[in-house]
Amino acid sequence: MPQESRSSKRIGVMFHRDLPPEELVPFAREIDASGADDIWVVEDLGWSGSIAAAATVLSATERIRVCIGIVPAPLRNPALLAMELATLARLHPGRLLVGIGHGVQEWMAQVGVKAASPLALLEETIVAVRGLLAGETVRMDGRAVHIDGVSLVHPPAVVPGIVAGVVKPKSLELSGRAADGTIIIEGRRPQDVREAWAHIERGRAAADQARAHELVAITHLYVDDDPARTQEVMRPYIDEFAEFLGVEKADVNVAAGTPESVAETVEAFWDAGATTVMFHPVGDDPVRSVKRALAALGR
């Protein structure tokens, strides 16, 4: 793993997509005051829009970095996405991180935007959006993205980083080539983070990429001193991700249990090269779990 992967140990917290939007502001304010570094908003089909959510959180908080994880590339025209992000970045300089991904292919098909080549669309979207945010005039006649001489009138002074939410080896290499970071989904183990770095580094080397690369590892979070209750709360998430990842239930990694065991899980991710660990808190009182975990980590 590259040396810069050891230089930052951030904690992010996801606003669960199942929570109603009216709970976003009080949740964000509590997380802003908690000692966490980032708050993440999601964009899944049928739930809430990430740009509106990010704008709301940025306006309601003062310190915390607000991260989008993730925008599905097929749903967002790169020029329009860059315009939205530039507005947020100018109003809140240095407080925005943007995740872009392939999108869930079944969902993309439902709305008629399933890409012929998800890899090409994602890479070309990242390159185009990065160029526009950097103040460039973008001309691209790619396999999936076509832009003819577009530039932003108001590009941001502080260009937000773009991270790719990807899973498979070819996509991880793509992230290394084109993005400023990579998001590793829930259920993965620290050894999976090490393996992901190998693919990311292959992409970075192919593109002669010198800039730092942030690696964000997501983990379900539930803090409770009762093992039986912990097992009951975590069972559906472990079942879901065992099926999604195609692994045994015992190989699904979660940050659950006592504050000390959760802290050990987080430290293992950092030791494996994650620069940011993003909590996906579950259970009846997600903020309490976050606060107990942060206290165990000395935050």
ZADO-1210 file (C-alpha; in nm, 4 decimals, padded with zeros to 6 digits):
<atoms>
<atom x="00.0000" y="00.0000" z="00.0000" code="MET" pos="1"/>
<atom x="00.1263" y="00.3553" z="-00.0665" code="PRO" pos="2"/>
<atom x="00.2736" y="00.5538" z="00.2186" code="GLN" pos="3"/>
<atom x="00.0020" y="00.8181" z="00.2070" code="GLU" pos="4"/>
<atom x="-00.2524" y="00.5532" z="00.3073" code="SER" pos="5"/>
<atom x="-00.1030" y="00.5622" z="00.6576" code="ARG" pos="6"/>
<atom x="-00.1064" y="00.9409" z="00.6899" code="SER" pos="7"/>
<atom x="-00.4742" y="00.9901" z="00.7739" code="SER" pos="8"/>
<atom x="-00.7087" y="00.8064" z="01.0087" code="LYS" pos="9"/>
<atom x="-01.0536" y="00.9491" z="00.9505" code="ARG" pos="10"/>
<atom x="-01.3932" y="00.8388" z="01.0778" code="ILE" pos="11"/>
<atom x="-01.7035" y="00.8959" z="00.8698" code="GLY" pos="12"/>
<atom x="-02.0675" y="00.8279" z="00.9527" code="VAL" pos="13"/>
<atom x="-02.3402" y="00.7381" z="00.7033" code="MET" pos="14"/>
<atom x="-02.6934" y="00.8727" z="00.7267" code="PHE" pos="15"/>
<atom x="-02.8896" y="00.5513" z="00.6724" code="HIS" pos="16"/>
<atom x="-03.1052" y="00.5685" z="00.3613" code="ARG" pos="17"/>
<atom x="-03.4072" y="00.4275" z="00.5477" code="ASP" pos="18"/>
<atom x="-03.4190" y="00.7229" z="00.7860" code="LEU" pos="19"/>
<atom x="-03.6698" y="00.9910" z="00.6782" code="PRO" pos="20"/>
<atom x="-03.5161" y="01.3091" z="00.5344" code="PRO" pos="21"/>
<atom x="-03.6576" y="01.5226" z="00.8150" code="GLU" pos="22"/>
<atom x="-03.4161" y="01.3477" z="01.0516" code="GLU" pos="23"/>
<atom x="-03.1126" y="01.4468" z="00.8434" code="LEU" pos="24"/>
<atom x="-03.0437" y="01.7881" z="00.9996" code="VAL" pos="25"/>
<atom x="-03.0570" y="01.6827" z="01.3682" code="PRO" pos="26"/>
<atom x="-02.8534" y="01.3712" z="01.2858" code="PHE" pos="27"/>
<atom x="-02.5935" y="01.5760" z="01.0993" code="ALA" pos="28"/>
<atom x="-02.5614" y="01.8278" z="01.3802" code="ARG" pos="29"/>
<atom x="-02.5061" y="01.5536" z="01.6362" code="GLU" pos="30"/>
<atom x="-02.2426" y="01.3892" z="01.4185" code="ILE" pos="31"/>
<atom x="-02.0779" y="01.7280" z="01.3561" code="ASP" pos="32"/>
<atom x="-02.0443" y="01.7724" z="01.7333" code="ALA" pos="33"/>
<atom x="-01.9384" y="01.4142" z="01.8001" code="SER" pos="34"/>
<atom x="-01.5761" y="01.4244" z="01.6850" code="GLY" pos="35"/>
<atom x="-01.6309" y="01.2353" z="01.3597" code="ALA" pos="36"/>
<atom x="-01.4552" y="01.3717" z="01.0527" code="ASP" pos="37"/>
<atom x="-01.7135" y="01.3070" z="00.7812" code="ASP" pos="38"/>
<atom x="-02.0827" y="01.2532" z="00.7265" code="ILE" pos="39"/>
<atom x="-02.1951" y="01.0546" z="00.4227" code="TRP" pos="40"/>
<atom x="-02.5225" y="01.0829" z="00.2319" code="VAL" pos="41"/>
<atom x="-02.6313" y="00.8202" z="-00.0185" code="VAL" pos="42"/>
<atom x="-02.8130" y="00.8101" z="-00.3513" code="GLU" pos="43"/>
<atom x="-03.0033" y="00.4874" z="-00.4119" code="ASP" pos="44"/>
<atom x="-03.2936" y="00.4668" z="-00.6543" code="LEU" pos="45"/>
<atom x="-03.6201" y="00.5555" z="-00.4853" code="GLY" pos="46"/>
<atom x="-03.4642" y="00.6914" z="-00.1669" code="TRP" pos="47"/>
<atom x="-03.3280" y="01.0488" z="-00.1347" code="SER" pos="48"/>
<atom x="-03.1266" y="01.2601" z="-00.3769" code="GLY" pos="49"/>
<atom x="-02.7653" y="01.3053" z="-00.2706" code="SER" pos="50"/>
<atom x="-02.7118" y="01.6598" z="-00.4005" code="ILE" pos="51"/>
<atom x="-03.0102" y="01.7933" z="-00.2053" code="ALA" pos="52"/>
<atom x="-02.9003" y="01.5992" z="00.1027" code="ALA" pos="53"/>
<atom x="-02.5397" y="01.7206" z="00.0783" code="ALA" pos="54"/>
<atom x="-02.6510" y="02.0826" z="00.0350" code="ALA" pos="55"/>
<atom x="-02.8737" y="02.0508" z="00.3409" code="THR" pos="56"/>
<atom x="-02.5996" y="01.9043" z="00.5596" code="VAL" pos="57"/>
<atom x="-02.3399" y="02.1575" z="00.4456" code="LEU" pos="58"/>
<atom x="-02.5738" y="02.4419" z="00.5363" code="SER" pos="59"/>
<atom x="-02.6692" y="02.2878" z="00.8720" code="ALA" pos="60"/>
<atom x="-02.3147" y="02.2164" z="00.9940" code="THR" pos="61"/>
<atom x="-01.9949" y="02.4132" z="01.0378" code="GLU" pos="62"/>
<atom x="-01.6965" y="02.1801" z="01.0524" code="ARG" pos="63"/>
<atom x="-01.7550" y="01.8334" z="00.9180" code="ILE" pos="64"/>
<atom x="-01.6687" y="01.7164" z="00.5665" code="ARG" pos="65"/>
<atom x="-01.9791" y="01.6151" z="00.3737" code="VAL" pos="66"/>
<atom x="-01.9383" y="01.3183" z="00.1411" code="CYS" pos="67"/>
<atom x="-02.1614" y="01.1756" z="-00.1286" code="ILE" pos="68"/>
<atom x="-02.1520" y="00.7997" z="-00.1477" code="GLY" pos="69"/>
<atom x="-02.2399" y="00.7436" z="-00.4235" code="ILE" pos="70"/>
<atom x="-02.3842" y="00.9106" z="-00.7332" code="VAL" pos="71"/>
<atom x="-02.4708" y="00.6521" z="-01.0016" code="PRO" pos="72"/>
<atom x="-02.2962" y="00.7672" z="-01.3193" code="ALA" pos="73"/>
<atom x="-02.5797" y="00.6546" z="-01.5517" code="PRO" pos="74"/>
<atom x="-02.8282" y="00.8784" z="-01.3685" code="LEU" pos="75"/>
<atom x="-02.6177" y="01.1961" z="-01.3866" code="ARG" pos="76"/>
<atom x="-02.5029" y="01.3859" z="-01.6943" code="ASN" pos="77"/>
<atom x="-02.1384" y="01.4822" z="-01.6216" code="PRO" pos="78"/>
<atom x="-02.1845" y="01.8491" z="-01.7084" code="ALA" pos="79"/>
<atom x="-02.4904" y="01.8877" z="-01.4881" code="LEU" pos="80"/>
<atom x="-02.3232" y="01.6932" z="-01.2074" code="LEU" pos="81"/>
<atom x="-02.0176" y="01.9208" z="-01.2271" code="ALA" pos="82"/>
<atom x="-02.2408" y="02.2299" z="-01.2171" code="MET" pos="83"/>
<atom x="-02.4156" y="02.1057" z="-00.9020" code="GLU" pos="84"/>
<atom x="-02.0908" y="02.0087" z="-00.7323" code="LEU" pos="85"/>
<atom x="-01.9194" y="02.3354" z="-00.8232" code="ALA" pos="86"/>
<atom x="-02.2010" y="02.5287" z="-00.6578" code="THR" pos="87"/>
<atom x="-02.1651" y="02.3289" z="-00.3369" code="LEU" pos="88"/>
<atom x="-01.7859" y="02.3531" z="-00.3432" code="ALA" pos="89"/>
<atom x="-01.7882" y="02.7293" z="-00.3906" code="ARG" pos="90"/>
<atom x="-02.0384" y="02.7842" z="-00.1102" code="LEU" pos="91"/>
<atom x="-01.8572" y="02.5441" z="00.1260" code="HIS" pos="92"/>
<atom x="-01.4920" y="02.5290" z="00.0166" code="PRO" pos="93"/>
<atom x="-01.2905" y="02.2315" z="00.1360" code="GLY" pos="94"/>
<atom x="-01.5868" y="02.0465" z="00.2871" code="ARG" pos="95"/>
<atom x="-01.7054" y="01.8260" z="00.0000" code="LEU" pos="96"/>
<atom x="-01.6053" y="01.4795" z="-00.1230" code="LEU" pos="97"/>
<atom x="-01.7900" y="01.3143" z="-00.4097" code="VAL" pos="98"/>
<atom x="-01.8374" y="00.9438" z="-00.4730" code="GLY" pos="99"/>
<atom x="-01.9371" y="00.8194" z="-00.8181" code="ILE" pos="100"/>
<atom x="-02.0145" y="00.4593" z="-00.9093" code="GLY" pos="101"/>
<atom x="-02.1515" y="00.2292" z="-01.1777" code="HIS" pos="102"/>
<atom x="-02.4965" y="00.2221" z="-01.0220" code="GLY" pos="103"/>
<atom x="-02.6855" y="-00.0970" z="-00.9443" code="VAL" pos="104"/>
<atom x="-02.7474" y="-00.2364" z="-01.2917" code="GLN" pos="105"/>
<atom x="-03.1000" y="-00.3607" z="-01.2159" code="GLU" pos="106"/>
<atom x="-03.1971" y="-00.0159" z="-01.0920" code="TRP" pos="107"/>
<atom x="-03.0410" y="00.1542" z="-01.3915" code="MET" pos="108"/>
<atom x="-03.2395" y="-00.0754" z="-01.6208" code="ALA" pos="109"/>
<atom x="-03.5586" y="00.0178" z="-01.4348" code="GLN" pos="110"/>
<atom x="-03.5211" y="00.3816" z="-01.5401" code="VAL" pos="111"/>
<atom x="-03.3845" y="00.3155" z="-01.8890" code="GLY" pos="112"/>
<atom x="-03.0242" y="00.4304" z="-01.8351" code="VAL" pos="113"/>
<atom x="-02.8352" y="00.1009" z="-01.8071" code="LYS" pos="114"/>
<atom x="-02.4960" y="00.1565" z="-01.9700" code="ALA" pos="115"/>
<atom x="-02.3635" y="-00.0604" z="-02.2519" code="ALA" pos="116"/>
<atom x="-02.0207" y="-00.0344" z="-02.0876" code="SER" pos="117"/>
<atom x="-02.0434" y="00.0569" z="-01.7178" code="PRO" pos="118"/>
<atom x="-01.6616" y="00.0707" z="-01.6928" code="LEU" pos="119"/>
<atom x="-01.6276" y="00.3199" z="-01.9783" code="ALA" pos="120"/>
<atom x="-01.9143" y="00.5340" z="-01.8505" code="LEU" pos="121"/>
<atom x="-01.7723" y="00.5536" z="-01.4988" code="LEU" pos="122"/>
<atom x="-01.4168" y="00.6379" z="-01.6045" code="GLU" pos="123"/>
<atom x="-01.5237" y="00.8946" z="-01.8622" code="GLU" pos="124"/>
<atom x="-01.7665" y="01.0533" z="-01.6153" code="THR" pos="125"/>
<atom x="-01.4960" y="01.0857" z="-01.3490" code="ILE" pos="126"/>
<atom x="-01.2475" y="01.2338" z="-01.5966" code="VAL" pos="127"/>
<atom x="-01.5014" y="01.4792" z="-01.7377" code="ALA" pos="128"/>
<atom x="-01.6307" y="01.5948" z="-01.3990" code="VAL" pos="129"/>
<atom x="-01.2761" y="01.6346" z="-01.2607" code="ARG" pos="130"/>
<atom x="-01.1786" y="01.8407" z="-01.5637" code="GLY" pos="131"/>
<atom x="-01.4823" y="02.0666" z="-01.5409" code="LEU" pos="132"/>
<atom x="-01.4352" y="02.1236" z="-01.1672" code="LEU" pos="133"/>
<atom x="-01.0701" y="02.2099" z="-01.2318" code="ALA" pos="134"/>
<atom x="-01.1778" y="02.4906" z="-01.4660" code="GLY" pos="135"/>
<atom x="-01.0868" y="02.3138" z="-01.7888" code="GLU" pos="136"/>
<atom x="-01.2740" y="02.3303" z="-02.1168" code="THR" pos="137"/>
<atom x="-01.3701" y="01.9680" z="-02.1654" code="VAL" pos="138"/>
<atom x="-01.3902" y="01.8001" z="-02.5034" code="ARG" pos="139"/>
<atom x="-01.4607" y="01.4298" z="-02.4900" code="MET" pos="140"/>
<atom x="-01.5914" y="01.1965" z="-02.7566" code="ASP" pos="141"/>
<atom x="-01.5732" y="00.8760" z="-02.5606" code="GLY" pos="142"/>
<atom x="-01.7518" y="00.5457" z="-02.5691" code="ARG" pos="143"/>
<atom x="-02.0180" y="00.6733" z="-02.3310" code="ALA" pos="144"/>
<atom x="-01.9618" y="01.0450" z="-02.2622" code="VAL" pos="145"/>
<atom x="-01.9751" y="01.3147" z="-02.5293" code="HIS" pos="146"/>
<atom x="-01.8937" y="01.6747" z="-02.4363" code="ILE" pos="147"/>
<atom x="-01.8016" y="01.9375" z="-02.6948" code="ASP" pos="148"/>
<atom x="-01.6146" y="02.2340" z="-02.5502" code="GLY" pos="149"/>
<atom x="-01.7955" y="02.2846" z="-02.2181" code="VAL" pos="150"/>
<atom x="-01.6500" y="02.4785" z="-01.9252" code="SER" pos="151"/>
<atom x="-01.7887" y="02.6082" z="-01.5974" code="LEU" pos="152"/>
<atom x="-01.8401" y="02.9806" z="-01.5561" code="VAL" pos="153"/>
<atom x="-01.7924" y="02.9454" z="-01.1794" code="HIS" pos="154"/>
<atom x="-01.5481" y="02.6603" z="-01.1111" code="PRO" pos="155"/>
<atom x="-01.4609" y="02.6115" z="-00.7437" code="PRO" pos="156"/>
<atom x="-01.1414" y="02.7494" z="-00.5964" code="ALA" pos="157"/>
<atom x="-01.1059" y="02.4306" z="-00.3893" code="VAL" pos="158"/>
<atom x="-01.1752" y="02.1346" z="-00.6170" code="VAL" pos="159"/>
<atom x="-01.3521" y="01.8522" z="-00.4295" code="PRO" pos="160"/>
<atom x="-01.2013" y="01.5076" z="-00.4492" code="GLY" pos="161"/>
<atom x="-01.3779" y="01.2379" z="-00.6463" code="ILE" pos="162"/>
<atom x="-01.3776" y="00.8821" z="-00.5169" code="VAL" pos="163"/>
<atom x="-01.5089" y="00.5754" z="-00.6984" code="ALA" pos="164"/>
<atom x="-01.7487" y="00.3336" z="-00.5326" code="GLY" pos="165"/>
<atom x="-01.6416" y="00.0068" z="-00.6927" code="VAL" pos="166"/>
<atom x="-01.6084" y="-00.3636" z="-00.6122" code="VAL" pos="167"/>
<atom x="-01.4386" y="-00.5786" z="-00.8761" code="LYS" pos="168"/>
<atom x="-01.0688" y="-00.5815" z="-00.9798" code="PRO" pos="169"/>
<atom x="-01.1107" y="-00.4007" z="-01.3137" code="LYS" pos="170"/>
<atom x="-01.3147" y="-00.1291" z="-01.1454" code="SER" pos="171"/>
<atom x="-01.0585" y="-00.0950" z="-00.8664" code="LEU" pos="172"/>
<atom x="-00.7879" y="-00.0461" z="-01.1297" code="GLU" pos="173"/>
<atom x="-01.0102" y="00.2145" z="-01.2948" code="LEU" pos="174"/>
<atom x="-01.0361" y="00.3953" z="-00.9631" code="SER" pos="175"/>
<atom x="-00.6592" y="00.3968" z="-00.9297" code="GLY" pos="176"/>
<atom x="-00.6235" y="00.5458" z="-01.2787" code="ARG" pos="177"/>
<atom x="-00.8921" y="00.8102" z="-01.2682" code="ALA" pos="178"/>
<atom x="-01.0142" y="00.8882" z="-00.9167" code="ALA" pos="179"/>
<atom x="-00.8817" y="01.0522" z="-00.6016" code="ASP" pos="180"/>
<atom x="-00.9953" y="00.7612" z="-00.3877" code="GLY" pos="181"/>
<atom x="-01.1908" y="00.4395" z="-00.3607" code="THR" pos="182"/>
<atom x="-01.4886" y="00.3300" z="-00.1511" code="ILE" pos="183"/>
<atom x="-01.4897" y="-00.0320" z="-00.0326" code="ILE" pos="184"/>
<atom x="-01.8416" y="-00.1545" z="00.0469" code="ILE" pos="185"/>
<atom x="-01.9755" y="-00.3070" z="00.3675" code="GLU" pos="186"/>
<atom x="-01.8884" y="-00.6615" z="00.4651" code="GLY" pos="187"/>
<atom x="-01.5278" y="-00.6538" z="00.3498" code="ARG" pos="188"/>
<atom x="-01.2449" y="-00.7571" z="00.5822" code="ARG" pos="189"/>
<atom x="-00.9128" y="-00.5809" z="00.6431" code="PRO" pos="190"/>
<atom x="-00.7388" y="-00.8385" z="00.4216" code="GLN" pos="191"/>
<atom x="-00.9820" y="-00.7433" z="00.1434" code="ASP" pos="192"/>
<atom x="-00.8657" y="-00.3839" z="00.1808" code="VAL" pos="193"/>
<atom x="-00.5060" y="-00.4975" z="00.1302" code="ARG" pos="194"/>
<atom x="-00.6084" y="-00.6894" z="-00.1809" code="GLU" pos="195"/>
<atom x="-00.8002" y="-00.3881" z="-00.3131" code="ALA" pos="196"/>
<atom x="-00.4888" y="-00.1744" z="-00.2774" code="TRP" pos="197"/>
<atom x="-00.3009" y="-00.4097" z="-00.5116" code="ALA" pos="198"/>
<atom x="-00.5556" y="-00.3514" z="-00.7891" code="HIS" pos="199"/>
<atom x="-00.5734" y="00.0228" z="-00.7188" code="ILE" pos="200"/>
<atom x="-00.1952" y="00.0506" z="-00.7325" code="GLU" pos="201"/>
<atom x="-00.1907" y="-00.1305" z="-01.0654" code="ARG" pos="202"/>
<atom x="-00.4201" y="00.1367" z="-01.2048" code="GLY" pos="203"/>
<atom x="-00.2188" y="00.4173" z="-01.0477" code="ARG" pos="204"/>
<atom x="00.1016" y="00.2829" z="-01.1972" code="ALA" pos="205"/>
<atom x="-00.0522" y="00.2507" z="-01.5440" code="ALA" pos="206"/>
<atom x="-00.1614" y="00.6154" z="-01.5320" code="ALA" pos="207"/>
<atom x="00.1589" y="00.7337" z="-01.3613" code="ASP" pos="208"/>
<atom x="-00.0680" y="00.8694" z="-01.0902" code="GLN" pos="209"/>
<atom x="00.1207" y="01.0672" z="-00.8251" code="ALA" pos="210"/>
<atom x="-00.1574" y="01.2294" z="-00.6232" code="ARG" pos="211"/>
<atom x="-00.2646" y="01.0784" z="-00.2920" code="ALA" pos="212"/>
<atom x="-00.5421" y="00.8205" z="-00.2993" code="HIS" pos="213"/>
<atom x="-00.7999" y="00.8010" z="-00.0205" code="GLU" pos="214"/>
<atom x="-00.9395" y="00.4581" z="00.0631" code="LEU" pos="215"/>
<atom x="-01.2732" y="00.4521" z="00.2434" code="VAL" pos="216"/>
<atom x="-01.3788" y="00.1250" z="00.4072" code="ALA" pos="217"/>
<atom x="-01.7470" y="00.1034" z="00.5032" code="ILE" pos="218"/>
<atom x="-01.8545" y="-00.1136" z="00.7946" code="THR" pos="219"/>
<atom x="-02.1869" y="-00.1707" z="00.9641" code="HIS" pos="220"/>
<atom x="-02.1746" y="-00.0384" z="01.3199" code="LEU" pos="221"/>
<atom x="-02.3671" y="-00.1497" z="01.6262" code="TYR" pos="222"/>
<atom x="-02.2345" y="-00.0995" z="01.9787" code="VAL" pos="223"/>
<atom x="-02.3886" y="-00.3044" z="02.2576" code="ASP" pos="224"/>
<atom x="-02.2489" y="-00.4946" z="02.5561" code="ASP" pos="225"/>
<atom x="-02.5060" y="-00.7735" z="02.5162" code="ASP" pos="226"/>
<atom x="-02.3750" y="-01.0392" z="02.2698" code="PRO" pos="227"/>
<atom x="-02.7196" y="-01.1916" z="02.2117" code="ALA" pos="228"/>
<atom x="-02.8763" y="-00.8558" z="02.1240" code="ARG" pos="229"/>
<atom x="-02.5810" y="-00.7700" z="01.9015" code="THR" pos="230"/>
<atom x="-02.6198" y="-01.0970" z="01.7145" code="GLN" pos="231"/>
<atom x="-02.9926" y="-01.0390" z="01.6696" code="GLU" pos="232"/>
<atom x="-02.9486" y="-00.6853" z="01.5338" code="VAL" pos="233"/>
<atom x="-02.6639" y="-00.7764" z="01.2986" code="MET" pos="234"/>
<atom x="-02.8068" y="-01.1020" z="01.1598" code="ARG" pos="235"/>
<atom x="-03.0054" y="-00.9502" z="00.8670" code="PRO" pos="236"/>
<atom x="-02.7108" y="-00.7359" z="00.7560" code="TYR" pos="237"/>
<atom x="-02.4711" y="-01.0291" z="00.7687" code="ILE" pos="238"/>
<atom x="-02.7181" y="-01.2421" z="00.5726" code="ASP" pos="239"/>
<atom x="-02.7662" y="-00.9682" z="00.3127" code="GLU" pos="240"/>
<atom x="-02.3981" y="-00.9093" z="00.2485" code="PHE" pos="241"/>
<atom x="-02.3019" y="-01.2759" z="00.2551" code="ALA" pos="242"/>
<atom x="-02.5424" y="-01.3231" z="-00.0358" code="GLU" pos="243"/>
<atom x="-02.4359" y="-01.0033" z="-00.2130" code="PHE" pos="244"/>
<atom x="-02.0640" y="-01.0733" z="-00.1827" code="LEU" pos="245"/>
<atom x="-02.0960" y="-01.4463" z="-00.2418" code="GLY" pos="246"/>
<atom x="-01.9123" y="-01.5383" z="00.0779" code="VAL" pos="247"/>
<atom x="-01.9799" y="-01.7366" z="00.3939" code="GLU" pos="248"/>
<atom x="-02.1576" y="-01.5515" z="00.6722" code="LYS" pos="249"/>
<atom x="-01.8506" y="-01.5946" z="00.8917" code="ALA" pos="250"/>
<atom x="-01.6488" y="-01.3947" z="00.6365" code="ASP" pos="251"/>
<atom x="-01.8759" y="-01.0881" z="00.6496" code="VAL" pos="252"/>
<atom x="-01.6976" y="-00.8263" z="00.8551" code="ASN" pos="253"/>
<atom x="-01.8903" y="-00.5885" z="01.0836" code="VAL" pos="254"/>
<atom x="-01.7978" y="-00.3487" z="01.3632" code="ALA" pos="255"/>
<atom x="-02.0323" y="-00.4799" z="01.6282" code="ALA" pos="256"/>
<atom x="-02.0265" y="-00.5595" z="01.9971" code="GLY" pos="257"/>
<atom x="-01.8511" y="-00.3797" z="02.2792" code="THR" pos="258"/>
<atom x="-01.6855" y="-00.0431" z="02.2207" code="PRO" pos="259"/>
<atom x="-01.3461" y="-00.2104" z="02.2604" code="GLU" pos="260"/>
<atom x="-01.4154" y="-00.4735" z="01.9956" code="SER" pos="261"/>
<atom x="-01.5441" y="-00.2075" z="01.7563" code="VAL" pos="262"/>
<atom x="-01.2273" y="-00.0036" z="01.8106" code="ALA" pos="263"/>
<atom x="-01.0191" y="-00.3120" z="01.7303" code="GLU" pos="264"/>
<atom x="-01.2074" y="-00.3551" z="01.4029" code="THR" pos="265"/>
<atom x="-01.1472" y="00.0070" z="01.3083" code="VAL" pos="266"/>
<atom x="-00.7776" y="-00.0153" z="01.3941" code="GLU" pos="267"/>
<atom x="-00.7480" y="-00.3293" z="01.1813" code="ALA" pos="268"/>
<atom x="-00.8911" y="-00.1396" z="00.8835" code="PHE" pos="269"/>
<atom x="-00.6484" y="00.1470" z="00.9371" code="TRP" pos="270"/>
<atom x="-00.3583" y="-00.0978" z="00.9662" code="ASP" pos="271"/>
<atom x="-00.4677" y="-00.2578" z="00.6379" code="ALA" pos="272"/>
<atom x="-00.4397" y="00.0759" z="00.4588" code="GLY" pos="273"/>
<atom x="-00.7813" y="00.2377" z="00.4916" code="ALA" pos="274"/>
<atom x="-00.7481" y="00.6127" z="00.5310" code="THR" pos="275"/>
<atom x="-01.1134" y="00.6508" z="00.6303" code="THR" pos="276"/>
<atom x="-01.3455" y="00.4089" z="00.8076" code="VAL" pos="277"/>
<atom x="-01.7082" y="00.4927" z="00.7364" code="MET" pos="278"/>
<atom x="-01.9576" y="00.3720" z="00.9959" code="PHE" pos="279"/>
<atom x="-02.2928" y="00.2520" z="00.8642" code="HIS" pos="280"/>
<atom x="-02.4747" y="00.2613" z="01.1996" code="PRO" pos="281"/>
<atom x="-02.7751" y="00.0359" z="01.2478" code="VAL" pos="282"/>
<atom x="-03.0135" y="-00.0355" z="01.5332" code="GLY" pos="283"/>
<atom x="-03.2612" y="00.1801" z="01.7216" code="ASP" pos="284"/>
<atom x="-03.0109" y="00.4443" z="01.8353" code="ASP" pos="285"/>
<atom x="-02.7412" y="00.4900" z="01.5688" code="PRO" pos="286"/>
<atom x="-02.6010" y="00.8109" z="01.7164" code="VAL" pos="287"/>
<atom x="-02.5411" y="00.6412" z="02.0521" code="ARG" pos="288"/>
<atom x="-02.3439" y="00.3655" z="01.8774" code="SER" pos="289"/>
<atom x="-02.1359" y="00.6245" z="01.6949" code="VAL" pos="290"/>
<atom x="-02.0589" y="00.8171" z="02.0114" code="LYS" pos="291"/>
<atom x="-01.9598" y="00.5038" z="02.2054" code="ARG" pos="292"/>
<atom x="-01.7337" y="00.3924" z="01.9210" code="ALA" pos="293"/>
<atom x="-01.5687" y="00.7329" z="01.8943" code="LEU" pos="294"/>
<atom x="-01.5079" y="00.7390" z="02.2694" code="ALA" pos="295"/>
<atom x="-01.3374" y="00.3994" z="02.2487" code="ALA" pos="296"/>
<atom x="-01.1174" y="00.5383" z="01.9720" code="LEU" pos="297"/>
<atom x="-01.0213" y="00.8370" z="02.1851" code="GLY" pos="298"/>
<atom x="-01.2202" y="01.0926" z="01.9889" code="ARG" pos="299"/>
</atoms>
